[in-house]
Amino acid sequence: MSSLKWTRSYDLLVQNKHFRIFISEHDGNQFYAGCLWHEGNRALKAPGQMGSLNFYLENRPGNSEQDALDQILDWVKTKFGENFELKESK
């Protein structure tokens, strides 16, 4: 059985949306960065109105905590562009 340690989390602000990035360490010094993100028009809909919100989880491996974060940030830049803000969560 493998052990899992959550090492850091970040708030990602992009295109007026707030996403979270989580870094985890697994057995053998394997690191992963995951970003839970969504897209869609709206979260709630009234009867007879169109609306949806789809959630996705993007994961990237790395050789270190920083490498995993760099990998997921490369994906962020590809998906959303260079204009984003990243803050470490408390």
N, C-alpha and C positions, 0 to 999 in steps of 0.2 A: 504494500500500500504506500502511495506517495504522500508526502506532506506538502502542504500549501501554506505560504505565508504572504499575506497582503502587505506590501511594503510602502506604497504611496498611492495617493489619489490626487487628481487634478480637476479643476473646473476649466472647461473649454468653452469659450464664448466665441461664436462664429455666426455671421448672418442673422443677428438678433435671436439666436437660439443658444440654449445652455445645455451642454453635454458633459458627461463625466468620463475621465480616463482613469483606469485602475491598473496598477503595476503589481504583479504577483511573482513570487519566487517559488520554484518547485524543486524537488530532489535533484541533486546533481548540478546545482547552480544554473538552472534553466529559468530564464525570465520571460514573462509575457506581458504585453501591454494590450489592454482591451478598451475599446471605446463604445459605449452604448449611445446610439444616435437614432434620430427619427426624421422622417420627412412626411409631408402631407399637408393638406389645407387647414385642417383644424381638428382638435382632439374631440370635441363634442359636437353633436349635430341635433338639430330639432327635427321632429317628425316631418317627413316630406322634403328635407334638405339633404343635399349631398355633403359628405365630409368623411374624412378618414385620417388616420395617423398610423403609419407603419414604423415599427421598431426594428433595429438591426444591431448586431454586435460584430464589430470588426476586431480581430485579434492579430497581433504581430509578435513573433518571437525575437529574442535578442540574447547576446552573450553576457550582458550586464543589465542592470536596471536602466542606466542611461541609454544603452544601445536599444533596448526595447522601446523606450520613450521616443528616441529619435526615429525608429521605424514607424511608429504609429503617427508621429508628426509628419513624416513624409507622405503617409496616406492622407492625412488631413489636408495638406497642401494640394495634393492631387485632386481630392474630392471637392474641397471648398475654396481653395485659393489661399493666397498668402496672408490675407487680412483676418487674423484671429488673435485672441488673447488667451493666454494660458496662465493659471494661477494654481499653486499648490493648495489643496484643500486642508483645512485644519481639523 
